[in-house]
């Protein structure tokens, strides 16, 4: 009897019991893994969406501050303030579907081949005071030494989009310092940066319509000029250019997350100035997700748009 009892206790699981146990164990493991992956995906989507929601307003705020600074003149110092005249170059300049080199001077060497989804270039100029007025990089801009050299002494804040060493598009601030020209990233994941200019066409001091840089240049090209030679006509164009009639600026950014965080099929179309804008020839104002590279299609995206009124008279305040 004793040996029979031992043999009974030594009996193992049957094949059917073993298969049921393994199946139940695999089911539990798969369920736990699915919950883990689902929680991780939800956390990633929430994190990437928060990153986009933070990047967009920050970039808009940086642009807004610099735009409101365009045309600034320091009138708080002792003596006669140095002011802009009609012969100064414009305080606001822009280009459609262009990108710049980090170390090239100002707007020189602008190229369309390096542009990211037709992103624009926006350049802003202003006087410094050597104390509190800073450019888009946060560097203090010195005050001009004299009226004679005041035009070229004005500060620069230039915004454009380029790709970093890893291929990620970023909004950059280009500026001039004592060491020369450079550019720093303001916001990463900027797939498109678009600018429209509110231009006062009829001279009543109010913006009549918003147009892009190409259309604004076309207005200048159609303007009748006076002068006996090319130099005189160029000077007349600079005095009367429509770039000095801008009253407000509308900027729009398409921001994407740094990582893939969507599971849906990419089919959304992003209109940076709304569907009513309807300019198919203005590159970058309409981004269709299905035309983007597959590696970045499933990233979170959001459009941020802001219209900024100019604070200063950019037409030249001095006679």
Secondary structure, DSSP 8 states (H G I E B T S, - for coil): -HHHHHHHHT----HHHHHHHHHHHHHHHHHHHHHHHHHHHHHHHHHHHHHHHHHHHHHHHHHHHHHHHTT----SSSSS-----TTS--SEEEESS-B--SSSSTTTT-BSTT-STT--EEEEEE---SSS-B-TTS-B----S-STTHHHHSEEEEEEEEE-TTS-EEEEEEEEETTEEEEEEEEE-EEEEEEEEEE-SSSSSS--EEE-HHHHHHHHHHS----SSHHHHHHHHHHH-GGG-EEEEEEEEEEEEEEE---S----EEETT-TTT--TTSTTSEEEGGGS-GGGTTEEEEEEEEEEE--S-TT-S--
